Amino acid sequence: MSGWSVHDIPDQSGRVAVVTGANSGLGYATARELARKGARVVLACRSERRGHEAGDRIAAEVPGAEVEFGRLDLGDLGSVREFARTFPYDRLELLVNNAGVMALPYGTTADGFETQFGVNHLGHFALTGLLLPALLDTPGARVVTVSSPAHAMANIDIDDLNSERRYRRWVAYARSKTANLLFTHELARRLAAHGAEPVAVAAHPGYAATNLQTQGPRMAGRRGSEWFMRIGNRFFAQSAEAGALPILYAATAPGVRPDSFTGPSFAMWRGAPAPARRASWTLNDQAGQRLWSASERLTGVTYDRLKA
């Protein structure tokens, strides 16, 4: 894994990939490098305009790239269902659950879930479940879910998943990132129990400069915080391209273990992909099963072929 770079990505010709939030930042860099290696990449984005613009940029940077737009709003389960219903392929080698929001003011999704939990976890839980038949029917399939070192700030509260008792934006973000890791843990466990071939893994980008950091302060009108985040992005963060390396490693490197967590090698901040530390609660089988049951109930998406 030492020194691993985009040059080490194996040939992806003939493979189909879905990358959520592919119009900018980590998602864009991930989609572009997969396309550069020959994958047909579906850019799953909320904005049709930004999604098509991203496709045009990739086509300009990677002549011959096979990319297409698919509208997906993870904050609207109707949109998630429509994306899966109209997914044009009967196979899916790679699903990258990348899109997310961070430290937003309190709000709710179209279905009434707290926004960070609803978008970061429930939207991707539903998407993965609805695309599961294609994943199960595809040799060598992987599901990569993007978490964050911030998960270590807070475990989920199974009795208050939507932060209805008290909302603290950073705690809610940390809980959503813990949910990403618990989802990966339980998905990997169920896949193994059923002898299924897909591999479920997680990754994080370290501190990478994207619009994720400034979105929350901007929405809350906290100009000082937005300025502080911009300064951090400019002088301390690594690039989105560097932040995408752990995601690309988890998605494409040979021999990646189920339920592994990959991040930057130096202080979980920057550097080549390496095994990442994770809180012990993200490896708790009982917690994973309870979150899974709650997620099926809240989204109405059941993983019928992976029943416990």
C-alpha positions in Angstrom: 0.0 0.0 0.0 3.0 2.3 0.5 3.2 5.0 -2.1 0.0 3.8 -3.9 -1.2 6.3 -6.5 -3.7 6.6 -9.3 -1.1 4.9 -11.5 -1.6 1.7 -9.5 -5.4 1.5 -10.3 -6.0 -1.7 -12.2 -7.6 -1.6 -15.6 -11.4 -1.0 -15.2 -12.4 -1.6 -18.8 -15.9 -3.1 -19.1 -16.8 -2.3 -15.5 -19.8 -0.2 -14.5 -19.4 2.2 -11.5 -21.8 4.5 -9.7 -20.3 7.5 -7.8 -22.6 9.6 -5.8 -21.9 13.3 -5.5 -19.7 13.1 -8.6 -20.1 16.7 -9.7 -17.3 18.1 -7.5 -14.6 17.4 -4.9 -13.9 13.8 -4.0 -16.6 12.3 -6.1 -15.5 14.1 -9.2 -11.8 13.1 -8.7 -12.9 9.5 -8.0 -15.2 9.3 -11.1 -12.6 10.9 -13.3 -9.9 8.4 -12.4 -12.2 5.4 -12.7 -13.1 6.7 -16.2 -9.4 7.2 -17.0 -8.9 3.5 -16.3 -11.7 2.5 -18.6 -14.8 2.2 -16.4 -18.2 3.4 -17.5 -19.1 5.8 -14.7 -22.6 7.0 -13.8 -22.3 10.4 -12.2 -25.1 10.3 -9.6 -25.8 13.9 -8.7 -28.7 16.0 -7.4 -28.2 18.8 -9.9 -28.7 17.9 -13.5 -26.8 21.0 -14.6 -23.8 20.4 -12.4 -23.8 16.7 -13.2 -23.7 17.3 -17.0 -21.0 20.0 -16.5 -18.9 17.4 -14.5 -19.4 14.9 -17.4 -18.2 17.5 -19.9 -15.1 18.3 -17.8 -14.2 14.6 -17.4 -14.7 14.2 -21.2 -12.3 17.1 -21.8 -9.7 15.8 -19.4 -10.0 12.1 -20.4 -10.6 11.7 -24.1 -12.9 8.7 -24.8 -14.2 8.6 -21.2 -17.5 6.8 -20.8 -19.5 8.9 -18.3 -23.2 9.6 -18.0 -25.4 11.5 -15.7 -28.0 10.0 -13.3 -30.2 12.3 -11.2 -30.0 11.3 -7.5 -31.1 13.3 -4.5 -30.2 11.3 -1.4 -32.4 13.6 0.7 -35.5 12.3 -1.2 -36.2 8.6 -1.1 -38.5 9.0 -4.1 -35.5 10.2 -6.1 -33.4 7.3 -4.8 -36.1 4.8 -5.9 -36.4 6.4 -9.3 -32.6 6.3 -9.8 -32.6 2.6 -9.0 -35.7 1.9 -11.1 -34.2 3.6 -14.2 -30.6 2.3 -13.7 -29.8 1.1 -17.2 -27.5 -1.8 -16.4 -28.1 -5.4 -15.1 -24.7 -5.4 -13.5 -22.8 -3.1 -11.2 -19.1 -3.7 -10.3 -18.7 -0.7 -8.1 -20.9 1.5 -6.0 -19.1 4.5 -4.3 -21.3 6.0 -1.6 -19.5 9.3 -1.5 -22.0 12.2 -1.4 -22.5 13.9 1.9 -23.2 17.0 4.0 -21.4 18.2 7.1 -22.3 20.3 10.1 -25.4 21.9 8.6 -28.0 23.9 10.6 -30.9 21.7 11.7 -33.1 20.7 8.8 -35.0 17.7 7.5 -35.0 15.7 4.3 -38.0 15.4 2.0 -39.0 12.4 4.1 -38.7 14.1 7.4 -35.3 12.8 8.6 -32.6 15.0 10.1 -30.6 16.1 7.1 -27.2 14.7 7.9 -28.4 11.3 9.0 -30.9 11.2 6.2 -28.5 12.1 3.4 -25.2 10.6 4.7 -26.7 7.3 5.9 -30.3 6.6 5.0 -30.0 7.8 1.4 -27.0 5.5 0.8 -28.6 2.6 2.7 -31.6 2.8 0.5 -29.6 3.2 -2.7 -27.4 0.2 -1.9 -30.4 -1.9 -1.1 -32.2 -1.0 -4.2 -29.1 -1.7 -6.4 -28.3 -4.9 -4.5 -29.6 -7.3 -7.1 -27.2 -5.9 -9.7 -24.3 -6.0 -7.2 -25.1 -9.6 -6.2 -25.2 -10.7 -9.8 -21.8 -9.1 -10.7 -18.6 -11.0 -10.0 -16.1 -8.9 -8.2 -18.5 -6.2 -7.1 -17.6 -3.7 -4.3 -19.5 -1.2 -2.2 -17.3 1.6 -0.9 -18.9 4.0 1.7 -17.1 7.2 2.6 -16.9 7.9 6.3 -14.7 10.3 8.3 -12.3 10.4 11.2 -14.9 12.6 12.8 -17.0 9.4 13.5 -14.9 9.0 16.6 -16.6 12.1 18.1 -19.9 10.3 18.7 -21.6 7.0 18.6 -25.1 6.7 17.2 -28.1 7.1 19.6 -30.4 4.3 18.4 -33.2 5.9 20.4 -32.7 9.3 18.8 -31.4 8.7 15.3 -32.9 12.0 14.0 -31.5 14.2 16.8 -35.0 15.2 17.9 -34.1 15.6 21.6 -31.2 17.9 21.0 -29.4 18.9 17.8 -25.7 19.7 17.8 -24.5 19.9 14.2 -21.0 18.3 14.7 -22.4 15.5 16.9 -25.0 14.8 14.3 -22.3 14.7 11.6 -20.2 12.4 13.7 -23.2 10.1 14.3 -23.9 9.9 10.6 -20.3 9.0 9.9 -20.5 6.3 12.6 -23.6 5.1 10.9 -21.6 4.8 7.6 -19.1 2.5 9.3 -21.8 0.4 11.1 -23.6 0.0 7.8 -20.4 -1.2 6.2 -19.8 -3.6 9.1 -23.3 -5.1 9.0 -23.3 -5.3 5.2 -20.0 -7.1 5.2 -21.3 -9.5 7.9 -24.5 -10.3 6.0 -22.7 -10.8 2.7 -20.3 -13.2 4.3 -23.1 -15.1 6.0 -24.9 -15.6 2.7 -21.7 -16.5 0.8 -22.2 -13.5 -1.5 -19.3 -12.2 -3.5 -19.6 -8.4 -3.2 -17.1 -6.8 -0.8 -18.3 -4.0 1.5 -15.6 -1.6 2.6 -15.2 2.0 3.9 -12.7 4.8 3.3 -12.1 8.4 4.3 -10.2 11.2 2.6 -8.5 12.8 5.6 -8.5 16.6 5.5 -9.2 17.3 1.8 -10.2 20.7 0.4 -13.8 20.4 -0.9 -16.9 22.5 -0.6 -18.1 20.3 2.2 -16.3 22.4 4.8 -17.9 25.7 3.8 -21.4 24.5 3.0 -22.6 24.4 6.7 -21.3 27.8 7.8 -22.6 29.4 4.6 -26.1 28.0 5.2 -26.1 29.2 8.8 -24.8 32.7 7.9 -21.6 32.2 10.0 -19.3 34.2 7.8 -16.4 34.0 10.3 -16.6 30.2 10.3 -16.8 30.1 6.5 -13.7 32.3 6.2 -11.9 30.0 8.7 -12.8 26.9 6.7 -11.6 28.6 3.5 -8.2 29.4 5.1 -7.9 25.8 6.3 -8.7 24.4 2.9 -6.2 26.7 1.3 -3.2 26.3 3.6 -3.6 23.0 5.5 -5.8 20.6 3.5 -4.6 18.3 0.8 -6.2 18.4 -2.6 -9.4 16.6 -3.5 -7.3 14.4 -5.8 -5.2 13.3 -2.9 -8.2 12.8 -0.7 -9.8 10.6 -3.3 -6.8 8.1 -3.2 -8.1 6.1 -0.2 -11.5 5.8 -1.9 -9.9 4.7 -5.1 -7.7 2.2 -3.3 -10.7 0.7 -1.4 -12.6 0.6 -4.7 -10.0 -1.0 -7.0 -6.9 -2.4 -5.2 -6.6 -6.2 -5.2 -7.1 -8.0 -2.0 -9.0 -5.3 -0.1 -10.5 -7.0 3.0 -14.3 -6.9 3.7 -15.1 -4.3 6.4 -11.7 -2.6 6.0 -11.4 1.1 6.6 -8.8 3.0 4.5 -7.5 6.5 4.9 -4.4 8.7 4.5 -1.3 7.3 6.1 -0.1 10.4 8.0 -2.1 11.1 11.1 -5.3 10.2 9.2 -4.8 13.6 7.5 -2.8 13.2 4.3 -0.5 10.8 2.5 -0.8 7.5 0.7 -3.7 5.1 1.5 -3.3 3.1 4.7 -5.4 1.2 7.2 -7.4 3.7 9.3 -8.2 3.7 12.9 -11.9 3.3 13.8 -13.8 3.5 17.0 -14.6 0.2 18.6 -18.3 0.9 18.5 -18.3 0.7 14.7 -17.4 -3.0 14.9 -20.3 -3.9 17.3 -22.4 -6.6 15.8 -25.5 -5.8 17.9 -25.3 -2.1 17.1 -25.0 -2.8 13.4 -28.0 -5.1 13.5 -30.1 -2.5 15.4 -29.2 0.3 13.0 -29.9 -2.0 10.0 -33.4 -2.8 11.3 -34.1 0.8 12.0 -32.9 1.8 8.6 -35.1 -0.7 6.8 -38.0 0.5 8.8 -37.4 4.2 8.2 -36.6 3.8 4.4 -38.9 1.0 3.6 -36.0 -0.6 1.7 -35.5 -4.2 2.7 -32.5 -6.3 1.7 -34.5 -9.5 1.1 -31.6 -11.5 -0.3 -29.5 -10.8 2.8 -31.9 -11.5 5.5 -30.2 -12.2 8.9 
